[in-house]
Amino acid sequence: MKGILALFPRPFLIRLSLLFRPLLRWWFQGDRFKDPIDGRSYRKFLPYGYRQLRPNALCPGTLSLERHRLLWLYLDRQTDFLTKKLCVLHVAPEQAFFQQFKTFSHWDYTTTDLHSPLADIKADLTALPFADESFDLIFCNHVLEHIPEDANALAELYRILRKGGTAILQVPLEEDRITTFEDASITHPKERSEAFGQYDHVRIYGQDYYQRLAAAGFQVQAVDLFSQLSEEEIQRYALQKERIPVGVK
């Protein structure tokens, strides 16, 4: 899995997965693990990771990872977003959510990215082609660690979010790291992989990530749903401990 992730461009992998996902869903059906996104049960999840493979991380049916399944539980249990009429922007749309969200007739749903084949609008996150206060809800997950000017991207997301709106802004974040590590002189993919954990990342976020969100104007919440779940649920959904960064305008 590590070799495949490093060898092929992400847009190609997305297109390829669209073809094979129905077969994987059938082949791995069972009753050991459950994905809350599609409600299906599986005999196993697949290993996944760039630097180190995590066992039972990737659901073969939805291609969700631990963070996707945790986020879905948050959306389902602690918000009314999944049932409310909303204008939604999904940045770099994850396959785990994309097909579900596309079926929501009560959402005005738009996707954007520079390269993804799932994007409705090709756009740079630091210069988005949307009017001020256009969206009620924004998903921008595991994107900011790829962008050198993340402050500019956050400013854009805040600009297009409506007053009272919510932005969900997950990033790879090391909870025991106080200060974000970034070094603009590190540009080679191999060096970036060694320094930041992935060949196309430009930083490793620390606890000061929440300060970056606040500096952009967001009222910040670090939602700790994981700690509210039973051990049985954690094992059943194959989750990892992390907090969900939520910004409100």
C-alpha positions as CSV (number, residue, x, y, z in Angstrom):
1,M,0.0,0.0,0.0
2,K,2.8,2.4,0.9
3,G,4.4,1.9,-2.5
4,I,1.2,2.4,-4.4
5,L,0.5,5.7,-2.5
6,A,4.0,7.1,-3.3
7,L,4.2,5.8,-6.9
8,F,0.9,7.0,-8.5
9,P,-0.6,10.5,-8.6
10,R,-3.7,11.0,-6.3
11,P,-6.1,11.8,-9.2
12,F,-5.2,8.5,-10.9
13,L,-5.8,6.6,-7.7
14,I,-9.2,8.2,-7.2
15,R,-10.3,7.2,-10.7
16,L,-9.0,3.7,-10.2
17,S,-10.7,3.3,-6.9
18,L,-14.1,4.2,-8.4
19,L,-13.8,1.2,-10.6
20,F,-12.7,-1.3,-8.0
21,R,-14.7,-0.2,-4.9
22,P,-17.9,-2.2,-5.7
23,L,-15.8,-5.4,-6.0
24,L,-13.9,-4.6,-2.7
25,R,-17.2,-4.0,-0.9
26,W,-18.4,-7.4,-2.0
27,W,-15.2,-9.3,-1.3
28,F,-14.7,-7.9,2.2
29,Q,-18.3,-8.1,3.5
30,G,-18.6,-9.6,6.9
31,D,-19.5,-8.7,10.5
32,R,-16.4,-7.8,12.4
33,F,-16.1,-4.1,11.5
34,K,-18.8,-1.5,10.6
35,D,-18.5,1.7,8.6
36,P,-21.0,4.2,10.0
37,I,-20.9,6.1,6.7
38,D,-22.6,3.4,4.6
39,G,-23.9,1.3,7.4
40,R,-22.3,-1.8,6.0
41,S,-20.3,-4.4,7.9
42,Y,-17.0,-6.0,6.8
43,R,-14.9,-8.9,7.8
44,K,-11.8,-6.7,7.8
45,F,-10.5,-3.3,6.9
46,L,-7.3,-2.7,4.9
47,P,-4.0,-1.5,6.2
48,Y,-3.1,2.1,5.1
49,G,-0.3,4.6,5.7
50,Y,2.5,6.5,3.9
51,R,5.2,6.2,6.5
52,Q,3.9,3.2,8.6
53,L,0.9,1.0,7.7
54,R,-1.9,1.1,10.2
55,P,-3.9,-2.2,10.4
56,N,-7.7,-2.0,9.8
57,A,-7.5,1.6,8.8
58,L,-9.2,1.8,5.3
59,C,-12.7,0.6,4.8
60,P,-12.9,-1.2,1.4
61,G,-16.5,-0.2,0.7
62,T,-16.3,3.6,1.2
63,L,-12.5,4.1,1.4
64,S,-13.0,5.8,4.7
65,L,-10.1,6.1,7.2
66,E,-10.4,6.4,10.9
67,R,-10.8,10.2,10.8
68,H,-13.6,10.0,8.2
69,R,-15.6,7.5,10.4
70,L,-15.1,9.6,13.5
71,L,-16.2,12.7,11.7
72,W,-19.3,11.0,10.4
73,L,-20.2,10.0,13.9
74,Y,-19.8,13.6,15.0
75,L,-22.0,14.9,12.1
76,D,-24.6,12.3,12.9
77,R,-24.7,12.4,16.7
78,Q,-23.8,16.0,17.6
79,T,-25.1,18.2,14.7
80,D,-28.1,18.5,12.5
81,F,-26.0,19.1,9.4
82,L,-26.8,15.8,7.7
83,T,-30.6,16.6,7.7
84,K,-30.6,20.4,7.5
85,K,-31.0,22.5,4.3
86,L,-27.6,24.0,3.7
87,C,-25.3,25.5,1.2
88,V,-22.1,23.3,1.4
89,L,-18.6,23.6,0.0
90,H,-16.4,20.5,0.1
91,V,-12.7,21.2,-0.5
92,A,-10.7,18.3,-1.9
93,P,-13.7,16.0,-1.6
94,E,-13.0,12.7,0.1
95,Q,-14.5,9.7,-1.6
96,A,-15.6,8.4,1.8
97,F,-18.2,11.3,1.9
98,F,-18.6,12.3,-1.7
99,Q,-21.1,9.8,-2.9
100,Q,-23.2,10.1,0.2
101,F,-23.2,13.9,0.1
102,K,-24.1,14.0,-3.6
103,T,-27.4,12.2,-2.7
104,F,-28.5,14.9,-0.3
105,S,-31.2,16.8,-2.1
106,H,-31.5,19.2,0.8
107,W,-27.9,20.4,0.3
108,D,-26.7,22.8,-2.3
109,Y,-23.4,20.9,-2.6
110,T,-20.3,22.2,-4.4
111,T,-16.9,20.6,-4.6
112,T,-13.6,22.3,-5.3
113,D,-10.0,21.4,-5.8
114,L,-7.1,22.1,-8.1
115,H,-6.6,18.5,-9.3
116,S,-9.3,16.1,-8.0
117,P,-11.5,14.5,-10.7
118,L,-14.4,14.8,-8.1
119,A,-14.2,18.7,-8.1
120,D,-17.0,20.7,-9.7
121,I,-14.8,23.8,-9.7
122,K,-11.0,23.8,-10.2
123,A,-9.7,26.5,-7.8
124,D,-6.8,27.6,-5.7
125,L,-7.7,27.6,-2.0
126,T,-5.8,30.9,-1.5
127,A,-7.9,32.6,-4.2
128,L,-11.4,31.0,-4.2
129,P,-13.9,32.1,-6.9
130,F,-16.8,32.5,-4.5
131,A,-18.5,35.6,-3.2
132,D,-18.3,36.6,0.5
133,E,-20.5,34.6,2.8
134,S,-21.5,32.0,0.2
135,F,-21.7,28.9,2.4
136,D,-23.3,27.6,5.6
137,L,-20.9,24.7,6.0
138,I,-17.4,24.0,4.7
139,F,-15.4,20.8,4.8
140,C,-11.7,21.3,4.3
141,N,-10.0,18.2,5.7
142,H,-6.3,17.2,5.4
143,V,-5.7,20.0,2.9
144,L,-4.0,22.9,4.7
145,E,-0.8,20.8,5.4
146,H,-0.2,20.8,1.6
147,I,-0.4,24.6,1.2
148,P,2.6,26.9,2.0
149,E,0.4,29.9,2.5
150,D,-2.1,28.3,4.9
151,A,-2.9,31.6,6.6
152,N,-4.2,32.9,3.2
153,A,-6.2,29.8,2.7
154,L,-7.8,30.1,6.1
155,A,-8.6,33.8,5.4
156,E,-10.4,32.7,2.2
157,L,-12.4,30.0,3.9
158,Y,-13.4,32.5,6.6
159,R,-14.4,35.1,3.9
160,I,-16.8,32.8,2.1
161,L,-18.3,31.3,5.2
162,R,-21.7,32.8,6.2
163,K,-22.1,34.4,9.6
164,G,-23.0,31.6,12.0
165,G,-21.6,29.1,9.6
166,T,-19.3,26.2,10.4
167,A,-16.0,25.0,8.9
168,I,-14.6,21.6,9.7
169,L,-10.9,21.8,9.3
170,Q,-9.1,18.5,10.0
171,V,-5.3,18.3,9.6
172,P,-2.6,15.9,10.6
173,L,-1.9,17.2,14.1
174,E,0.6,15.8,16.7
175,E,-1.1,16.4,20.1
176,D,2.2,16.3,21.9
177,R,3.8,18.9,19.7
178,I,3.3,22.5,21.0
179,T,4.5,24.4,17.9
180,T,4.0,23.6,14.3
181,F,7.1,22.6,12.4
182,E,7.6,23.9,8.9
183,D,10.6,24.7,6.8
184,A,10.2,26.3,3.4
185,S,13.7,25.1,2.3
186,I,12.6,21.5,2.4
187,T,11.2,20.9,-1.1
188,H,12.3,17.5,-2.3
189,P,9.5,14.9,-1.9
190,K,11.8,12.4,-0.1
191,E,13.0,15.1,2.3
192,R,9.4,16.2,2.9
193,S,8.4,12.7,3.6
194,E,11.1,12.4,6.2
195,A,10.5,15.8,7.8
196,F,6.7,16.0,7.6
197,G,5.5,12.5,7.2
198,Q,4.3,12.6,3.6
199,Y,6.0,13.6,0.3
200,D,3.6,16.5,-0.5
201,H,3.2,17.9,3.0
202,V,4.9,21.2,3.9
203,R,4.5,21.1,7.7
204,I,3.5,19.1,10.8
205,Y,0.9,20.9,12.9
206,G,1.1,21.2,16.6
207,Q,-1.2,22.6,19.3
208,D,-0.8,26.1,17.9
209,Y,-3.0,25.1,15.0
210,Y,-6.0,26.2,16.9
211,Q,-4.4,29.6,17.4
212,R,-4.0,29.8,13.6
213,L,-7.7,29.2,13.2
214,A,-8.5,31.8,15.8
215,A,-6.2,34.3,14.0
216,A,-8.2,33.9,10.9
217,G,-11.3,34.9,12.8
218,F,-12.9,31.5,13.7
219,Q,-14.4,30.7,17.0
220,V,-12.6,27.4,17.6
221,Q,-13.8,24.2,19.1
222,A,-11.7,21.0,19.5
223,V,-14.4,18.4,19.5
224,D,-13.3,15.3,21.5
225,L,-16.0,12.8,20.4
226,F,-13.6,9.9,20.7
227,S,-13.5,10.1,24.5
228,Q,-17.3,9.8,24.6
229,L,-17.4,6.5,22.8
230,S,-17.4,3.1,24.3
231,E,-14.5,0.7,23.8
232,E,-16.9,-1.5,21.8
233,E,-17.7,1.3,19.4
234,I,-14.0,2.3,19.0
235,Q,-13.2,-1.3,18.0
236,R,-16.3,-1.8,15.9
237,Y,-15.7,1.3,13.8
238,A,-11.9,0.9,13.9
239,L,-11.2,4.5,15.2
240,Q,-8.1,6.3,16.4
241,K,-8.0,9.0,19.1
242,E,-8.1,12.5,17.7
243,R,-10.0,15.8,18.1
244,I,-12.0,17.4,15.4
245,P,-11.2,21.1,14.7
246,V,-14.3,23.1,14.1
247,G,-14.4,26.8,13.3
248,V,-17.6,28.9,13.6
249,K,-18.0,32.4,12.1
